[in-house]
Amino acid sequence: MKLKVTPRHGVVFASFDHDMKPLEDYLGPDMLREFDATFDGRELKLLGYYRNSLPGNWKLYHENLKDPYHATLLHTFLVSFGLLVAGNKSQMICDETGLHGAMASAKSDGTNVSEENRKEMRAYRPEFQLEREDMLNFIPEFNSEWSVTMLTVWPNLIVQREMNTLGVRQIVPIGPDEFVMNWTMFGFADDDEEMTRHRLRQGNLMGPAGFLGLEDNEAIKFVQDGMKRTQPGEHLVALDPDTPAGTADTLISESAIRAMYQSWRRALDIE
């Protein structure tokens, strides 16, 4: 069987649906801009793979990356070492459908955090230091205002740019209660040895046992367990009920999650 195939800057998309709209239209201008910032035409170089299974519904991974609010609560590493602190420039970007999204933030000098913002972050520890402090260095190399973007492409692709560690994640559903994550880590063909080592060191942030990835795995299991015990019916606990669904200019928002599930309901014709 022939697939409809679209290559873009070294990434190959394939679909069984030959009536699938062009990739540029499917992603929309905002998501395409973030995609092209990572895949900017440089030749890619494969660095390695991870693979792990997760005991949850596959949509929870999209939800996780459309929920910027959880990052400073769950990932104390981010806050402790100043990677994601109150006052950083950030945005949760959605496309028009609400299905795709990009969680984006710009790394700032953690020593310049105001006293007011410090009070909002119990886990922030400016006195903490890593033995390899250079692991958290950000080397500007992208045409982007962001040092971090987590791009979700519905239904099964994540494009990860966490400073200088780069990867794509493929979601493979096994059933309603389990899915597999295939991680592919990469750099660029013109990287020198020092940059390749930097990407590999920084890669410890991600992956199934990464400083951040491990916590997401556990959170997804807890959410799945909670859903199984929920009583039938409609339930809503809204963090920001007056904020429209879609793009939000703050990390304290669930707008992107609501936009995603509105589209999911439309797809199932249950509005």
C-alpha positions in Angstrom: 0.0 0.0 0.0 1.3 3.4 -0.9 1.4 6.1 1.7 1.1 9.9 1.3 4.5 11.1 2.2 5.7 14.7 2.9 9.4 15.4 3.8 10.2 18.7 5.5 13.8 19.6 6.6 14.9 16.1 7.2 11.6 14.9 8.9 9.4 12.5 6.9 5.6 12.4 7.5 3.5 9.6 6.2 -0.2 8.9 6.2 -2.6 6.2 5.0 -5.1 9.0 4.2 -4.4 10.3 0.7 -6.9 13.1 1.2 -4.9 14.4 4.1 -4.5 18.2 3.8 -0.9 19.5 3.1 1.4 19.5 6.1 1.7 23.2 6.1 -2.1 23.6 6.3 -2.4 20.8 8.9 0.1 22.4 11.3 -1.0 26.0 10.6 1.4 29.1 10.7 2.1 29.2 14.4 3.0 25.5 14.7 4.9 25.5 11.4 7.0 28.4 12.7 8.0 26.5 15.9 8.7 23.3 13.9 10.9 25.2 11.4 12.8 26.8 14.3 14.0 23.4 15.4 14.2 21.7 11.9 15.8 24.7 10.1 17.3 22.8 7.2 20.5 21.7 8.7 21.3 18.0 8.1 20.3 15.9 11.1 22.6 13.5 12.9 21.1 10.6 14.9 22.3 10.3 18.5 20.2 7.5 19.9 16.9 6.0 21.0 14.8 5.4 24.1 11.7 3.3 24.4 9.3 2.9 27.3 5.7 2.0 28.0 3.3 4.0 30.2 0.2 2.9 32.1 -2.1 5.6 30.9 -4.3 6.8 28.0 -2.3 8.1 25.1 -4.1 11.5 25.2 -2.6 12.2 28.7 0.8 12.8 27.1 -0.7 15.6 25.0 -2.5 16.9 28.0 0.8 16.9 30.0 2.5 19.1 27.4 -0.5 21.4 27.1 -0.5 22.0 30.9 2.3 24.5 31.6 0.9 24.9 35.2 2.2 21.5 36.3 5.9 22.2 35.3 6.8 24.3 38.4 4.9 22.1 40.7 6.0 18.6 39.5 9.4 19.3 38.1 11.3 20.8 41.1 14.5 20.4 39.2 13.4 23.1 36.8 12.7 25.5 39.6 15.6 24.6 41.9 18.1 25.4 39.2 16.4 28.4 37.7 15.4 26.8 34.3 11.8 27.7 34.7 11.0 30.5 37.2 8.3 33.0 37.8 8.9 36.0 35.6 10.5 34.1 32.7 9.0 35.0 29.3 6.7 32.1 28.4 3.7 31.2 26.3 1.3 28.2 25.7 0.7 28.4 22.0 -2.2 26.6 20.2 -3.2 26.3 16.6 -6.7 27.2 15.5 -8.0 23.6 16.0 -6.7 23.3 19.5 -5.1 19.9 18.7 -1.6 21.1 18.2 0.4 23.1 20.8 3.7 24.5 21.8 4.8 25.1 25.4 7.5 27.7 25.1 9.7 29.6 27.5 12.9 31.6 27.5 15.7 30.9 30.0 16.7 33.9 32.1 19.4 34.6 34.6 18.1 32.9 37.7 20.1 35.3 39.9 17.8 38.1 38.8 14.6 36.7 40.1 12.7 39.3 42.1 11.9 38.8 45.8 8.2 38.8 45.0 8.6 36.0 42.4 10.9 34.0 44.8 8.1 33.9 47.3 5.9 32.2 44.7 8.4 29.4 44.2 9.0 27.2 47.2 11.3 24.9 45.3 13.6 27.7 44.0 17.1 27.2 45.5 19.6 29.7 44.0 22.3 28.3 46.3 22.0 24.8 44.7 24.7 24.0 42.2 25.3 21.0 39.9 28.7 19.3 39.8 28.5 19.8 36.0 27.0 23.3 35.8 27.7 23.4 32.1 25.0 20.8 31.6 22.4 23.6 31.9 24.1 26.0 29.5 22.0 27.2 26.6 24.0 27.8 23.5 21.9 30.0 21.1 21.7 28.3 17.8 18.0 28.7 16.7 16.1 31.5 15.0 13.7 31.7 17.9 12.9 33.8 21.0 12.5 30.6 23.0 15.2 28.5 24.7 12.6 25.7 25.3 9.7 24.5 23.1 7.7 21.3 23.5 5.7 21.0 20.3 2.7 18.6 20.2 1.6 17.5 16.7 -1.7 15.7 16.9 -2.2 12.8 17.2 1.2 11.1 17.9 4.2 13.4 17.6 6.2 15.5 20.1 9.1 17.7 19.0 11.3 18.4 21.9 13.8 21.3 22.1 14.9 21.6 25.7 17.7 24.2 25.3 20.2 22.2 23.2 18.9 18.7 23.6 16.8 17.7 20.7 14.4 14.9 20.1 11.1 13.6 18.7 8.8 11.3 20.5 6.3 9.0 18.9 3.2 8.0 20.8 2.0 4.4 20.0 -1.3 3.5 21.7 -1.6 -0.1 23.0 -5.1 0.3 24.3 -7.1 2.7 26.5 -4.8 2.1 29.5 -1.3 1.9 27.9 0.9 3.4 25.3 4.5 3.2 24.2 6.8 6.2 23.7 9.5 6.0 21.1 12.2 8.6 21.6 14.7 9.6 18.9 17.4 12.0 20.0 19.4 13.9 17.4 21.8 16.7 16.7 23.1 18.3 13.5 25.7 16.9 11.1 27.9 20.0 11.5 28.1 19.7 15.3 31.6 19.5 16.6 32.6 16.9 19.3 32.1 19.4 22.1 28.5 20.3 21.0 27.6 16.6 20.6 28.9 15.9 24.1 26.8 18.9 25.4 23.7 17.6 23.8 24.3 14.1 25.3 24.9 15.5 28.8 21.8 17.7 28.6 19.9 14.7 27.3 19.8 13.5 31.0 17.0 16.0 31.5 14.7 13.9 29.2 14.0 10.3 28.4 12.2 7.6 30.5 14.6 8.1 33.4 15.5 11.7 32.9 15.5 14.3 35.6 12.2 15.6 34.2 10.8 12.7 32.1 10.7 10.3 35.1 8.3 12.6 37.0 5.9 12.9 34.0 5.7 9.1 33.8 4.6 8.9 37.4 2.1 11.7 37.0 0.4 10.1 34.0 0.0 6.9 36.0 -1.6 8.8 38.9 -4.0 10.6 36.6 -5.0 7.4 34.9 -5.6 5.7 38.3 -7.7 8.7 39.3 -9.9 8.5 36.2 -10.6 4.9 36.7 -12.0 5.7 40.1 -14.1 8.6 39.0 -17.9 8.3 39.2 -19.7 8.5 35.9 -21.0 11.9 34.9 -19.6 15.3 34.0 -17.0 17.0 36.2 -15.2 20.2 35.8 -12.6 21.9 38.0 -11.4 24.9 36.0 -8.2 26.6 37.0 -8.9 29.7 34.9 -12.6 29.5 33.8 -12.8 33.0 32.5 -9.8 32.5 30.1 -10.9 31.5 26.5 -9.7 28.1 25.3 -6.5 28.2 23.2 -3.3 30.2 23.4 -2.4 31.7 26.8 0.3 34.2 27.7 0.8 32.7 31.1 1.9 29.4 32.6 -1.0 29.5 35.0 -3.6 28.2 32.6 -5.5 25.2 31.3 -6.7 26.9 28.2 -4.8 24.6 25.9 -6.1 21.5 27.5 -9.7 22.7 27.1 -9.1 23.6 23.4 -7.7 20.1 22.8 -10.7 18.3 24.4 -13.2 20.6 22.6 -11.7 19.4 19.3 -11.7 15.8 20.5 -15.4 16.0 21.4 -16.1 17.4 17.9 -14.3 14.5 16.3 -16.4 12.1 18.4 -19.6 14.1 17.6 -20.5 14.4 21.3 -20.8 18.2 21.6 
